[in-house]
Amino acid sequence: MTLKISRMAAGLGVTACAALAIPAASLGATTVGQVVVNQPEICPMGSFIQKAVTSGPNYVIPTDGVITSWQAALTGNGNVALRVYNPTNGDPDTFTPVLESAAATFSDKTVVASKPTRLSVKAGQVIGITNTGVFADGCAIPTANATDKRGFEPTVPALGAGELFTTIPNSLLNVAATLEADADKDGYGDETQDLCPTDATSQAACKVPGAPDVKGPKKKTKSTNATFKFSATDAVSYECKIDKKAFSACSSPKKYKKLKPGKHKFRVHGLTSGGAAGADSRFKWTVEKK
């Protein structure tokens, strides 16, 4: 069966691999798996998963989040889809598919093609692929380690049905996925799919905060200390400044001590989760000589 599944004959060493060409993940995103272009391994119709890895990157989802795209370098007319599997405790050969991307076609194993998707995943799940069409070149990366174990199942069971995978040693699945955080748990990746990752009700740009309401000292006072309390709708954080000093991160209440006699000016504005500043509020007062 190995000869039908793989073009890698027993006893061959590591095949020379082309340089990695995975598109750069967005800031804060994580790449799960790997893609190496121009690999000769074929993908027969069926399901594939990475069961164990010694010499390559992890194919296990490291943290909860959203897969926003996936990458492969295949040649063929098959309909290939990314699948996400739950492992089975105590059974290293059985995995249950729980999520699947839309099927995609690939035409050139010498380049990495990236396919958009949106799959909410959990830590500990494993990525794999299915192929329901013509055999495709570029399915796997040969290695010298027998403990690099790819899994193959000649069918494509429905989601929720456990799959028993036959082990193919010396082999890494040639697929990668881009994982992004999902702070507000709305099912959209925070880097490329959600412009307001702190609001689960919207993926549009966060509303810019209005000018904060500010309470401060009396307009004329002999106290050399000053305390300001402030709040603004839609503000995630704040920046404050006093007199000629630069804005810096702050929170309410903001306190100042040992101010010199004379006129002073306090300014504060709210920030969105993306760092956009809202309108300033200004507060002027005078510290009189004692």
N, C-alpha and C positions, 0 to 999 in steps of 0.2 A: 504494500500500500504506500510505502514511503516514496517509491519511485514514481507513483502516479501523482502524488501530492507535491513533491519537491524535485527540483532539478539539481539538488545538492547531493551528490553521491557520498556514501559513507567513506570516511578517510580523507576527504578533502579538507584542507585547512580553511582559514578565514579568507573569504573572497575579498579582493581589494574593493573598498567602498569609496564612492564619490563623497565629496564634502557635504556636510549637512547643509540643507537649504530651506529650513523651516522659516516661513515669514516671521519677522520679529514680533513677539507678543507685546501687547500694549503695556504701559507702565502699570505695575502692580499685578499683572497677569502671570499665570504659571503654565508652562508647557508640560503636559503629561504624555509620556511615550516619546517616540522619535521618528523622523523620516530621513532616509538616505536615498538619494536619487540613483537611477540606473541599476537597479537590482534585478537579477534574472529570475528570482523565485516566482512561481505562478500561484494564482488564487483560483482553485477550482470552486465550483458552486458549493456554498455551505457557509459555516460560521467559523470565525477565528478569534482567539483570545490569547493573551500572554499569561501563562500559568505561573511562571517563575523566572526571575532574572538574577544573573550573577554579574555580567559584564556590561550591562547597559542601564539606561535610566528606568525609573519606575513607571509602570503602567497603571498603578493604583492611584485613585483620587486622594490627594493628601489632606484636603480640607473641604468642608461644605462650600458650595458655590454654584456657578452656572458655566457650562461649556458653551462658548459663544461661536466657536468655529472648530473645524477639524481639517487635518492635512494628510495627503497621501501623494505618492508618485507612482501611478499605475498606467499601464497601457492596455486597453481592451474596451469592449462595448458593454461590459457588465454594469448592472445597477448595484452600486456599493453603498452601504449605509454604516454609519457609526452606531455601535450598540454599547450600552452601559449595563454591566452585570453585577449582581450580588453574589459574592462567594458563599459556599456552603460550609458551615463549621464542621470540621472533622473530615471533610471530603474534598481533597485538592483537585479533583477531576470534574466536579459538577458545579456549574454556575447558572444562575437564573437571570435571563435578560429582563430588564425592567424599563428601559428607555431606548428609544431609537430615533435617529435623525431621519430627515427625508432622504430618499435614495438619490445618489449622484452618479454622474458618469465621469470617467477619467480617460484621457487620450494620449498622454505622453509621460512615460516613466522617467524622463530626463529632467523634468521640472516638478516642483512641488506645487500642487493645486490646493487652494484653501476653500472650504465650503462652509458657509454660514449656517448656524443652527442655534437653538436655545434649549438646553437641557439642564434642569435643576438637579444637581448631584450631591451625594453625601460622601464624607470621608470613608475610605475603605472599599468603595466600589471600584470596578475594573473596567477599562475600555477595551473594546474589540470591534470587529467589523463583520458584516455579512456580504456575500456576493451571490446574486441571483441571476447572473447573466453569463456571458462568454468568459472563459478564463482570462485573467488579467496578469500581465507581467508586473513585477515590482512589489510582490506581496510581503516578502520577508527579507531579513538581513541575516545571512549566515554568520555564525560565530564559532570559535574554537572550544567553547564551553558546553559540555553536555547538560549542565545544570540550567542553561538558558532554554526554557521549555515553552514552546508555543503549542497551543491547543487547536485541534481541528474537529469539527462536527459536520458531516456531509449534508445536513439539512439546515433549514432555517426555522426553528420552532417559533410559535407565537410568544409574545411577551408574557412573562409569568410562568412559562414552562421550563423546568430545569433541563439543562443540556449537559450531557456526558461527553467530555472532550478527550480525544485521543492525543497523546503527547508526541510532539515533534521536537526532538532535542536539537541542540546547536542552532537555535533559531530565535530571532526577535521579530515580532510583528512590526511591519513597516507602516506605522500610523501614529499620528500625534493629535492631541486635542489641546485647545487653549481654554484654560480655566480662569474665570474671573470671580472676584468676591461679589457677594450680594448682601450688603449691609442691612437693607430694609426688607429682605426676604420676599421681594415681589416677583422673583423668577426671571429677572433681567440682570445681565452682567453690568457691574458698576463702571467698568472702563469704557465700553463701546456701545452699550445698549440702554443705559439709564443715565440721563443727564441730571437727575436729582436722586442720588442713592440714599438720601435720608428720608424720602417720602414714598411710602409704598403705594400711594394712590395715584401716582403720576410718574411717567418716565420723561416728561418734558423738563426743560430747564427749570431749576429751582427759582422761586420768586425772590427777587431782590428785596432785602429787608428795608422797611421804612425807617425814617429817622427815629432813634430810640427816645422813649420818654425818660427824662433825667430829673432826679432830685439831688440837690447839692446843698452847700452851706448858705447862710444868709448872704445877701449881696454885699453887705459890709460887715466885717467881723474882725475881732482881734485875735481869733484863734489861728495858730500857724499850722493846724491840721485841717484836712478836708476829706470828707467821705462822699462818694457819689454812688447812687443806686440807679440802675437803668435796665430797660428791657425793650425789645423790638420784635414785632411779629415777623416770623419766618427767619429770624437770625439763628444760626447754628453756633456761632461764636462771635467774639467782639474784639475790636482794637481801640485803644485809647491813647491819648497824648495830652500833655500839659505844656502850655506855653510854647517854647520853640523846640521842644524835644520831638523825636520822631514817633510815629504810631508804633505800638507794640501790642501783643496779645494781652488781653485783660479779661476780668470777669467781675460781675457785680456781687458785692460792693467793691469799688476801687477806692483805696485810701492813699492819701499823701500826707507826709509829715515834714515838719521843720521848714515850712514855706517862708520865704522872705516877705517882709511888708511890701505892699504895692499891688498893682493890678495883675490878675491871673486869668487864664482862659483854658478851660477843659473842653476836649472834643472826643466824641465816641461815635463809632458806627458799627452796625452789624455785618456779619459775613455769611454767605451761603456755604454749603458744603464744598463747593468748588473754589471758594476763596474770593468770590465777587463781593465787593464792598457796597453796602447800601448808603443812603444819605447820612451825612453827619448831623449830629446834634451838638450845639455849642452852649457852654455855660460860662458866663463871666462873673467875677466877684473880686472884691478888694480886701486884702489883709491890711488892717490899719495898725499903725504903731501903737504899742501899749504905753 
